[in-house]
């Protein structure tokens, strides 16, 4: 009983120590709907910062699409991509259409989300839990099997 109480206390402390996902407000390119950090509540979210002329971003995009498609039918999961303003919005729209990106994409014209998340290099991916807390962050291409395991854990 004592061990269980200690374990539960440690889990509660570690959960409370996770930082909240920073505030941002952007428009989703395809639907023109506003997106912000409140979109994370109730869902496990893969938040990916990228841009079309980034070689690493382009390399990882098929994997990100596959990951999204694996969980697309789960109402408690979502993928959100935020394009840095290193390409024009027109170039981002063309990329979305050419590769038929199946998830929400926003364009960070004023670098507000980039600044809020302290993104200095791309690709950069954040895994956000259903409480809007950052569970994990990945600089560069994530190890996909490990990321999938983290998603599975958070969806339980």
Rosetta silent file (secondary structure, phi, psi, omega in degrees, C-alpha in Angstrom):
SEQUENCE: XXXXXXXXXXXXXXXXXXXXXXXXXXXXXXXXXXXXXXXXXXXXXXXXXXXXXXXXXXXXXXXXXXXXXXXXXXXXXXXXXXXXXXXXXXXXXXXXXXXXXXXXXXXXXXXXXXXXXXXXXXXXXXXXXXXXXXXXXXXXXXXXXXXXXXXXXXXX
SCORE:     score description
SCORE:     0.000 S_00000001
   1 L     0.000  -44.288 -179.081    0.000    0.000    0.000 S_00000001
   2 H   -63.688  -41.909  178.406    2.802    2.407    0.934 S_00000001
   3 H   -61.783  -42.085  179.920    4.669    1.661   -2.328 S_00000001
   4 H   -62.940  -43.320  179.475    1.525    2.301   -4.345 S_00000001
   5 H   -63.376  -41.356  178.882    0.930    5.619   -2.612 S_00000001
   6 H   -65.365  -44.285  179.264    4.520    6.702   -3.239 S_00000001
   7 H   -60.913  -47.258  179.135    4.300    5.665   -6.911 S_00000001
   8 H   -62.322  -38.106  177.971    1.016    7.536   -7.398 S_00000001
   9 H   -64.402  -43.480  179.215    2.454   10.615   -5.701 S_00000001
  10 H   -64.278  -41.663  178.129    5.514   10.564   -7.974 S_00000001
  11 H   -61.975  -43.289  179.399    3.334   10.193  -11.069 S_00000001
  12 H   -62.738  -41.050  179.840    1.205   13.147   -9.937 S_00000001
  13 H   -65.839  -45.843 -179.651    4.299   15.289   -9.327 S_00000001
  14 H   -64.432  -38.310  177.995    5.839   14.422  -12.711 S_00000001
  15 H   -64.921  -41.826 -179.217    2.562   15.097  -14.502 S_00000001
  16 H   -67.549  -24.640 -177.193    2.213   18.463  -12.780 S_00000001
  17 H   -82.264  -12.578  179.237    5.771   19.396  -13.794 S_00000001
  18 L   -66.492  134.880  179.944    5.129   19.069  -17.524 S_00000001
  19 L   -71.985  146.574  174.832    5.028   22.522  -19.114 S_00000001
  20 E   -71.200  147.040  175.120    1.813   23.741  -20.667 S_00000001
  21 L   -63.772  130.285 -179.292    1.823   24.142  -24.417 S_00000001
  22 L   -60.290  153.561  178.651    2.473   27.837  -25.117 S_00000001
  23 L   -71.286  143.727  173.178   -0.332   30.038  -26.351 S_00000001
  24 L  -156.552  163.349  176.935   -0.606   30.757  -30.066 S_00000001
  25 E  -148.507  112.797 -178.456   -3.314   31.830  -32.496 S_00000001
  26 E  -136.841  162.818  177.500   -3.115   30.991  -36.197 S_00000001
  27 E  -100.747  129.814  176.198   -5.485   30.407  -39.089 S_00000001
  28 E   -69.140  131.638 -171.213   -5.706   26.942  -40.601 S_00000001
  29 L   -63.474  -48.736 -173.405   -4.883   27.313  -44.302 S_00000001
  30 L   -74.271  -38.923 -173.722   -7.509   25.057  -45.898 S_00000001
  31 L  -102.978  -13.205 -176.386  -10.531   25.852  -43.683 S_00000001
  32 L    63.902   17.690  176.249   -9.632   29.377  -42.478 S_00000001
  33 L   -82.030  146.105  177.666  -10.612   28.304  -38.944 S_00000001
  34 E   -74.313  139.259  176.022   -8.736   29.795  -36.010 S_00000001
  35 E  -124.042  140.839  173.098   -6.439   27.421  -34.155 S_00000001
  36 E  -151.617 -175.568 -175.717   -4.892   27.961  -30.758 S_00000001
  37 H   -62.192  -19.653  177.773   -3.622   26.003  -27.777 S_00000001
  38 H   -67.967  -18.843  176.055   -7.217   25.271  -26.711 S_00000001
  39 H   -64.613  -17.699 -178.170   -7.379   22.878  -29.692 S_00000001
  40 H   -79.607  -25.772 -172.994   -5.137   20.556  -27.661 S_00000001
  41 L   -63.099  126.794  178.596   -7.559   20.022  -24.780 S_00000001
  42 L    87.079   -2.210 -178.009   -9.029   16.525  -24.809 S_00000001
  43 L  -133.511  143.940  167.789   -6.742   15.278  -27.593 S_00000001
  44 E   -79.722  126.736 -171.482   -3.290   13.808  -27.904 S_00000001
  45 E  -124.917  131.997  167.655   -1.657   16.114  -30.449 S_00000001
  46 E   -97.452  115.312 -179.680    1.387   15.841  -32.677 S_00000001
  47 E  -109.882  113.945 -173.517    2.412   19.450  -33.344 S_00000001
  48 E  -115.312  124.941  173.315    4.987   19.698  -36.128 S_00000001
  49 E   -97.354  130.481 -172.873    6.924   22.839  -37.121 S_00000001
  50 E  -158.386 -179.751  167.558    8.206   22.631  -40.698 S_00000001
  51 L  -162.152  151.074 -170.943    8.448   24.433  -44.047 S_00000001
  52 L   -61.123  -28.809 -178.658    8.410   23.162  -47.656 S_00000001
  53 L   -93.829    8.695  178.031   12.009   23.994  -48.595 S_00000001
  54 L   -84.638  114.899 -177.891   13.452   22.330  -45.472 S_00000001
  55 H   -56.987  -43.462  179.159   15.195   19.084  -46.561 S_00000001
  56 H   -65.657  -36.270  178.936   14.643   17.367  -43.194 S_00000001
  57 H   -65.756  -44.519  179.912   10.999   18.446  -43.144 S_00000001
  58 H   -65.302  -39.411 -179.917   10.392   17.079  -46.627 S_00000001
  59 H   -63.444  -40.881 -176.059   12.188   13.841  -45.719 S_00000001
  60 H   -84.843  -14.291 -173.797   10.043   13.243  -42.634 S_00000001
  61 H   -56.896  -43.762  177.570    6.693   14.325  -44.136 S_00000001
  62 H   -58.733  -37.307  177.940    5.714   10.877  -45.509 S_00000001
  63 H   -67.726  -39.187  178.466    6.307    9.403  -42.047 S_00000001
  64 H   -64.945  -40.936  176.617    4.251   12.170  -40.433 S_00000001
  65 H   -61.996  -46.174  178.837    1.427   11.492  -42.901 S_00000001
  66 H   -60.729  -43.729  179.082    1.606    7.748  -42.140 S_00000001
  67 H   -61.108  -47.197  178.572    1.578    8.411  -38.397 S_00000001
  68 H   -58.660  -45.910 -177.718   -1.432   10.692  -38.749 S_00000001
  69 H   -64.131  -30.369  177.350   -3.268    8.152  -40.893 S_00000001
  70 H   -60.714  -34.783 -174.489   -2.691    5.410  -38.300 S_00000001
  71 H  -111.802    7.976 -173.636   -4.717    7.387  -35.747 S_00000001
  72 L   -57.708  -29.432 -179.472   -7.016    9.362  -38.061 S_00000001
  73 L   -87.609   -1.528  178.974  -10.105    7.467  -36.878 S_00000001
  74 L   -90.684  115.591 -177.229   -9.352    8.085  -33.206 S_00000001
  75 L   -67.642   -9.361 -179.586  -11.348   11.142  -32.047 S_00000001
  76 L   -99.814   15.121 -178.724   -8.803   11.683  -29.247 S_00000001
  77 E  -132.270  147.047  173.180   -5.871   12.239  -31.638 S_00000001
  78 E  -154.473  156.432  172.670   -4.878   15.005  -34.031 S_00000001
  79 E  -119.670  133.821  175.537   -1.930   16.237  -36.029 S_00000001
  80 E  -129.222  128.497  176.822   -1.309   19.943  -36.523 S_00000001
  81 E  -111.190  135.221  176.603    1.490   21.269  -38.727 S_00000001
  82 E  -118.903  117.083  179.372    2.702   24.848  -38.474 S_00000001
  83 E   -84.104  127.504  172.902    4.740   26.109  -41.399 S_00000001
  84 E   -68.130  159.777 -174.655    7.479   28.566  -40.558 S_00000001
  85 L   -87.093   34.162  178.117    7.529   31.622  -42.810 S_00000001
  86 L   -86.225   -7.428  168.456   10.677   30.608  -44.688 S_00000001
  87 L  -124.886  162.525  177.328    8.498   29.871  -47.730 S_00000001
  88 L   -73.424  160.370  176.694    5.582   31.961  -48.937 S_00000001
  89 H   -61.703  -35.399  177.600    2.055   31.045  -47.927 S_00000001
  90 H   -62.444  -40.188  177.865    1.378   30.260  -51.601 S_00000001
  91 H   -66.088  -37.929  177.982    4.259   27.755  -51.601 S_00000001
  92 H   -65.121  -45.317  178.002    2.891   26.146  -48.431 S_00000001
  93 H   -59.409  -42.756  179.476   -0.593   25.883  -50.005 S_00000001
  94 H   -62.468  -40.869  178.944    0.914   24.319  -53.140 S_00000001
  95 H   -63.587  -45.149  179.373    2.796   21.766  -50.999 S_00000001
  96 H   -57.074  -45.072 -178.132   -0.396   20.899  -49.068 S_00000001
  97 H   -71.198  -42.662 -178.368   -2.258   20.314  -52.326 S_00000001
  98 H   -62.536  -43.166 -175.775    0.555   18.460  -54.089 S_00000001
  99 H  -100.148    4.147  176.235    1.124   16.014  -51.221 S_00000001
 100 L    49.320   54.450 -179.167   -2.505   15.972  -50.039 S_00000001
 101 L   -60.074  125.558 -173.034   -1.599   16.614  -46.408 S_00000001
 102 L   -89.981   10.709 -176.883   -4.402   14.993  -44.387 S_00000001
 103 L  -128.866  169.598 -179.136   -4.053   17.178  -41.287 S_00000001
 104 E   -66.866  136.273  177.834   -4.510   20.802  -40.286 S_00000001
 105 E  -130.968  131.957  176.107   -1.775   23.175  -41.468 S_00000001
 106 E  -120.412  156.159  179.337   -1.291   26.788  -40.387 S_00000001
 107 E  -110.580  122.271 -176.017    1.157   29.391  -41.681 S_00000001
 108 E   -91.400   66.888 -174.803    3.144   31.254  -39.019 S_00000001
 109 L   -53.119  -46.009 -174.772    3.493   34.509  -40.961 S_00000001
 110 L   -96.516    9.390  178.609    4.493   36.656  -37.963 S_00000001
 111 L    62.626   22.473 -178.006    6.599   33.984  -36.205 S_00000001
 112 H   -70.077  -46.003  178.611    4.344   34.100  -33.153 S_00000001
 113 H   -68.778  -41.397  178.568    4.002   30.329  -32.731 S_00000001
 114 H   -56.574  -44.790  179.835    7.670   29.827  -33.642 S_00000001
 115 H   -68.245  -44.478 -178.235    8.675   32.280  -30.918 S_00000001
 116 H   -60.024  -37.078 -178.578    6.229   30.890  -28.346 S_00000001
 117 L   -94.751    2.957  179.055    7.619   27.370  -28.828 S_00000001
 118 L    55.350   45.592  179.685   11.232   28.551  -29.126 S_00000001
 119 L   -87.334  114.366  179.374   11.646   26.854  -32.499 S_00000001
 120 L  -110.559  -18.665  178.317   15.053   27.733  -33.911 S_00000001
 121 L  -136.342  155.306  177.287   15.486   24.755  -36.255 S_00000001
 122 L  -130.889  152.045    1.066   13.108   22.611  -38.260 S_00000001
 123 L   -76.350  153.710  174.899   11.694   20.110  -38.275 S_00000001
 124 E  -140.890  130.771 -174.476   10.672   20.263  -34.646 S_00000001
 125 E  -125.872  137.560  176.292    7.835   18.203  -33.230 S_00000001
 126 E  -117.985  137.440  172.148    5.979   18.436  -29.935 S_00000001
 127 E  -104.233  119.750 -175.010    3.776   15.736  -28.476 S_00000001
 128 E  -112.800  131.815 -179.002    1.039   17.384  -26.417 S_00000001
 129 L   -80.928  175.619 -174.861   -1.148   15.416  -24.020 S_00000001
 130 L   -67.081  -11.504  176.972   -4.929   15.735  -23.654 S_00000001
 131 L   -95.729    5.495  179.561   -4.437   18.268  -20.845 S_00000001
 132 L    78.812   22.756  178.664   -2.504   20.641  -23.105 S_00000001
 133 E  -106.200  143.424  178.526    0.874   19.802  -21.559 S_00000001
 134 E   -75.046  117.459 -179.589    3.994   19.089  -23.580 S_00000001
 135 E   -89.544  -32.474 -176.320    4.803   15.422  -23.063 S_00000001
 136 E  -159.800  153.073  173.199    7.801   15.232  -25.396 S_00000001
 137 E  -137.640  145.488 -175.673    9.680   17.317  -27.926 S_00000001
 138 E  -130.061  125.129  173.372   11.814   16.216  -30.847 S_00000001
 139 E   -99.304  125.282 -173.396   14.373   18.282  -32.731 S_00000001
 140 L    84.100 -172.335 -177.924   14.886   16.826  -36.171 S_00000001
 141 L   -68.688  127.519  179.052   13.136   13.703  -37.362 S_00000001
 142 L   -68.869  163.046  168.268   11.704   11.752  -34.435 S_00000001
 143 L   -81.070  107.740 -166.828   12.357    8.080  -33.893 S_00000001
 144 H   -62.735  -38.029  179.232    8.939    7.055  -35.226 S_00000001
 145 H   -65.346  -40.545  178.998    8.538    3.824  -33.254 S_00000001
 146 H   -66.840  -43.206  178.339    9.303    5.644  -30.011 S_00000001
 147 H   -61.841  -43.136  178.515    6.902    8.480  -30.904 S_00000001
 148 H   -61.527  -40.201  176.922    4.174    5.966  -31.719 S_00000001
 149 H   -61.921  -40.588  177.901    4.737    4.292  -28.330 S_00000001
 150 H   -65.586  -40.082  177.852    4.380    7.660  -26.597 S_00000001
 151 H   -62.262  -46.980  178.699    1.162    8.351  -28.517 S_00000001
 152 H   -56.873  -44.292  179.946   -0.221    4.943  -27.508 S_00000001
 153 H   -61.130  -43.958 -177.503    0.635    5.654  -23.868 S_00000001
 154 H   -72.538  -26.323 -179.898   -1.076    9.043  -23.945 S_00000001
 155 H   -77.969  -13.176  179.677   -4.187    7.714  -25.653 S_00000001
 156 L   -72.679    0.000    0.000   -4.833    5.231  -22.819 S_00000001
